[in-house]
Amino acid sequence: MWRFPEGRLRVSGGFCLLLAWFAWASGWRMLVMVLGAAAIHELGHWLVLRHCGVQTASLRLTVFGAEMVSVSAGLSYGKELSAVLAGPLANLLWGLLLAGLGGPWVVPAGANLVLCGFNLLPVRPLDGGRALELLVSWAAGPAAGERAARWVGAAAALLSAAALWLVMSRSGGSLWLLPAAGGMLAAAMREICGSALKKDCF
């Protein structure tokens, strides 16, 4: 297991297969752009967590993407929400900056903006799902937050999976969308079945 500044990096076999799949379906150039956008995303989370004095335990790279695992016990709802939204915000700001440069930077800008939008979907374990849970918990308590995240997340995941399948069928089989569609379907089933989700993942 390879170590990184404040913990361990764990890379699953599924993540390696996902990289190979994406490179085959979209090419190595696009893969590098997406990995760059993902690095910016995780850097946003890490900087806010660091600012809040939270230690990062590990970074897991799985078939569902990257998860920064931290010990956030004691953080207020506001600080935890800031850490959750810092990743999409980093992608948004970096994407807008690259878009402003124009020319060859337009495609990397698009990768950052798409990653920002995707992560804001109200589906756990995405940042949008965690943010929804935190907001409702802050306003009405943890039980209400869990219920809202479960049912809104299940509905959003099913709709997203259906939309991705529709795009694939209409575009003649854009296979690079297949892992995302499968992940959304798995997230919907997990929420509907009420499986426990890991906390403190950004």
BATORZA-209337 format. One record per residue (C-alpha): residue number from 0; residue in three letters; z negated, y negated, x. Coordinates in pm, whole numbers, plus 32768, in hexadecimal, padded with zeros to 4 digits. Last residue first. Layout:
<pts>
resi, resn, c3, c2, c1
NUM, ALA, Z, Y, X
...
</pts>
This chain:
<pts>
resi, resn, c3, c2, c1
201, PHE, 7FA6, 7AD6, 79FB
200, CYS, 7ECD, 7C06, 79BE
199, ASP, 7D5F, 7BC6, 7969
198, LYS, 7D4F, 7CCC, 7858
197, LYS, 7DE7, 7E26, 7841
196, LEU, 7E5B, 7E82, 76E6
195, ALA, 7DB4, 7F80, 7605
194, SER, 7EA1, 803A, 7521
193, GLY, 7EA8, 7FBF, 73BA
192, CYS, 7FC3, 80A1, 7342
191, ILE, 8081, 7F72, 72C4
190, GLU, 8040, 7EB5, 7407
189, ARG, 80B3, 7FD4, 74E5
188, MET, 81E3, 8014, 7409
187, ALA, 824D, 7EA9, 7422
186, ALA, 821B, 7EA4, 759B
185, ALA, 82EC, 7FE2, 75C1
184, LEU, 8405, 7F47, 74F2
183, MET, 83F7, 7E0C, 75C5
182, GLY, 8403, 7ED7, 7707
181, GLY, 852D, 7F9E, 768B
180, ALA, 85EA, 7E60, 7632
179, ALA, 8594, 7DC7, 7785
178, PRO, 85FE, 7F04, 783C
177, LEU, 874A, 7F0D, 777A
176, LEU, 87AC, 7DA1, 77B2
175, TRP, 8858, 7DED, 7900
174, LEU, 8930, 7EE6, 7842
173, SER, 8A01, 7DD9, 779E
172, GLY, 8AB5, 7ED0, 76BB
171, GLY, 8BF0, 7E40, 7622
170, SER, 8B60, 7CE8, 75E8
169, ARG, 8B22, 7D19, 7473
168, SER, 8A63, 7E5F, 74A1
167, MET, 898E, 7DD7, 75BC
166, VAL, 8948, 7C93, 7502
165, LEU, 88DE, 7D59, 73CE
164, TRP, 87FB, 7E38, 74A0
163, LEU, 875B, 7D00, 7535
162, ALA, 8726, 7C69, 73DC
161, ALA, 8689, 7DAA, 7358
160, ALA, 859D, 7DBD, 7484
159, SER, 8541, 7C4E, 7456
158, LEU, 84FB, 7C80, 72E1
157, LEU, 8424, 7DB1, 7329
156, ALA, 8369, 7CF8, 743E
155, ALA, 8330, 7BC6, 7363
154, ALA, 82A5, 7C9A, 7247
153, ALA, 81C1, 7D63, 732C
152, GLY, 814C, 7C2B, 73E1
151, VAL, 80FF, 7B72, 72A0
150, TRP, 8037, 7CA0, 722B
149, ARG, 7F7A, 7CED, 736C
148, ALA, 7F4E, 7B8A, 73F0
147, ALA, 7ECA, 7B12, 72A0
146, ARG, 7DD9, 7C36, 727E
145, GLU, 7D58, 7C10, 73E3
144, GLY, 7D25, 7A9A, 73BA
143, ALA, 7C70, 7ACB, 7270
142, ALA, 7B80, 7BC0, 7318
141, PRO, 7B54, 7AD4, 7441
140, GLY, 7AE2, 79A7, 7374
139, ALA, 7B83, 78AA, 728B
138, ALA, 7C03, 7782, 7357
137, TRP, 7BDE, 77FD, 74BE
136, SER, 7C39, 795F, 7456
135, VAL, 7D71, 78D7, 73A8
134, LEU, 7DDA, 781A, 74E1
133, LEU, 7D83, 7939, 75CD
132, GLU, 7E44, 7A3F, 7506
131, LEU, 7F73, 795A, 74E8
130, ALA, 7F6A, 7915, 765F
129, ARG, 7F5B, 7A8C, 76AA
128, GLY, 808A, 7AC8, 75D1
127, GLY, 8147, 79A5, 766B
126, ASP, 80F3, 7A1A, 77CA
125, LEU, 8195, 7B6D, 7794
124, PRO, 80B0, 7C9F, 7779
123, ARG, 80B2, 7C69, 7653
122, VAL, 81BB, 7BD1, 7573
121, PRO, 81BC, 7A67, 74FE
120, LEU, 8302, 7A1B, 75BB
119, LEU, 82AE, 7919, 76C7
118, ASN, 830E, 7A09, 77DE
117, PHE, 8476, 7A19, 7762
116, GLY, 8496, 789E, 7756
115, CYS, 8419, 786B, 78B9
114, LEU, 84EA, 798D, 793F
113, VAL, 861E, 78F7, 7897
112, LEU, 85D2, 77A2, 7932
111, ASN, 85A1, 7835, 7A8D
110, ALA, 86E1, 7905, 7A80
109, GLY, 879F, 77D8, 79F8
108, ALA, 8731, 7702, 7B1E
107, PRO, 87A3, 7818, 7C0A
106, VAL, 88FA, 7803, 7B5C
105, VAL, 890F, 7687, 7B6A
104, TRP, 88B4, 766B, 7CDB
103, PRO, 8A1A, 76A7, 7D55
102, GLY, 8A88, 7556, 7CCA
101, GLY, 8976, 7493, 7C19
100, LEU, 8849, 73F7, 7CC8
99, GLY, 87B5, 739B, 7B77
98, ALA, 87C7, 7507, 7B0B
97, LEU, 86F9, 7563, 7C3F
96, LEU, 85E7, 746C, 7BDE
95, LEU, 85EE, 74DB, 7A72
94, GLY, 85CC, 7647, 7ADB
93, TRP, 84AD, 75F9, 7BC7
92, LEU, 83F2, 753E, 7AB5
91, LEU, 842D, 764C, 79AF
90, ASN, 83E1, 776C, 7A9B
89, ALA, 8298, 76CB, 7B07
88, LEU, 8242, 768A, 799A
87, PRO, 8284, 77F7, 7943
86, GLY, 818F, 7865, 7A53
85, ALA, 8088, 7758, 7A10
84, LEU, 8067, 77BF, 78A2
83, VAL, 7F72, 78DB, 78E8
82, ALA, 7EA8, 7812, 79E6
81, SER, 7E8A, 76EB, 78F8
80, LEU, 7E20, 77D6, 77DF
79, GLU, 7D11, 7864, 78C0
78, LYS, 7C98, 7705, 790F
77, GLY, 7C91, 769C, 77A1
76, TYR, 7BEA, 77DC, 7729
75, SER, 7AD9, 77A4, 7828
74, LEU, 7ACE, 7885, 7959
73, GLY, 7992, 7950, 7981
72, ALA, 7A3E, 7A9A, 79C0
71, SER, 7B9A, 7A57, 7A4B
70, VAL, 7BA0, 7B6D, 7B4E
69, SER, 7D10, 7B82, 7B9F
68, VAL, 7E38, 7C6B, 7B74
67, MET, 7F8C, 7BCE, 7BAC
66, GLU, 8080, 7C99, 7AE0
65, ALA, 81F0, 7CA8, 7B3D
64, GLY, 82FE, 7D44, 7A67
63, PHE, 8300, 7E4C, 7953
62, VAL, 8386, 7F5C, 7A3C
61, THR, 8260, 7F12, 7B1D
60, LEU, 8206, 7E25, 7C36
59, ARG, 808E, 7E02, 7C4C
58, LEU, 7FEE, 7CE0, 7D06
57, SER, 7E83, 7D0F, 7D62
56, ALA, 7D22, 7C89, 7D50
55, THR, 7D66, 7B14, 7D3F
54, GLN, 7C24, 7A4E, 7D66
53, VAL, 7BE7, 7936, 7C6F
52, GLY, 7B70, 77E4, 7CEF
51, CYS, 7C1A, 771D, 7BDB
50, HIS, 7D10, 7686, 7CD7
49, ARG, 7D5E, 77E5, 7D53
48, LEU, 7DA7, 7856, 7BF0
47, VAL, 7E88, 7726, 7BC5
46, LEU, 7F43, 776D, 7D0A
45, TRP, 7F61, 78E2, 7CC2
44, HIS, 7FF9, 78B8, 7B68
43, GLY, 8101, 77C5, 7BE7
42, LEU, 8148, 78A6, 7D13
41, GLU, 8182, 79C7, 7C21
40, HIS, 8296, 7906, 7B71
39, ILE, 8335, 7887, 7CB4
38, ALA, 8343, 79F1, 7D2F
37, ALA, 83E0, 7A61, 7BE6
36, ALA, 84EB, 7953, 7C07
35, GLY, 8539, 79CB, 7D68
34, LEU, 854D, 7B33, 7CEC
33, VAL, 8642, 7AC3, 7BDF
32, MET, 8719, 7A0B, 7CDD
31, VAL, 8717, 7B34, 7DCE
30, LEU, 8780, 7C1E, 7CB2
29, MET, 889B, 7B31, 7C52
28, ARG, 8929, 7B44, 7DB1
27, TRP, 88F7, 7CBD, 7DC4
26, GLY, 89D7, 7D08, 7C9B
25, SER, 89A3, 7D06, 7B22
24, ALA, 89A5, 7E71, 7AAB
23, TRP, 8976, 7F24, 7BF9
22, ALA, 887E, 7E23, 7C7D
21, PHE, 87C0, 7E2F, 7B34
20, TRP, 87AB, 7FAA, 7B37
19, ALA, 873E, 7FB3, 7CA6
18, LEU, 8632, 7EB1, 7C63
17, LEU, 85BC, 7F70, 7B2F
16, LEU, 85AF, 80B4, 7BF8
15, CYS, 84D5, 8009, 7CFB
14, PHE, 83F2, 7F85, 7BE8
13, GLY, 83D8, 80DE, 7B4D
12, GLY, 836D, 816D, 7C9B
11, SER, 8244, 8084, 7C91
10, VAL, 81F3, 7F76, 7D8D
9, ARG, 8089, 7F18, 7DC6
8, LEU, 803D, 7DE4, 7E97
7, ARG, 7ED7, 7DC6, 7EFF
6, GLY, 7DE0, 7CAC, 7F12
5, GLU, 7DB6, 7B44, 7F76
4, PRO, 7ED0, 7AFA, 806C
3, PHE, 7FAF, 7C31, 803A
2, ARG, 7F6A, 7D98, 809B
1, TRP, 806D, 7EB2, 8094
0, MET, 8000, 8000, 8000
</pts>
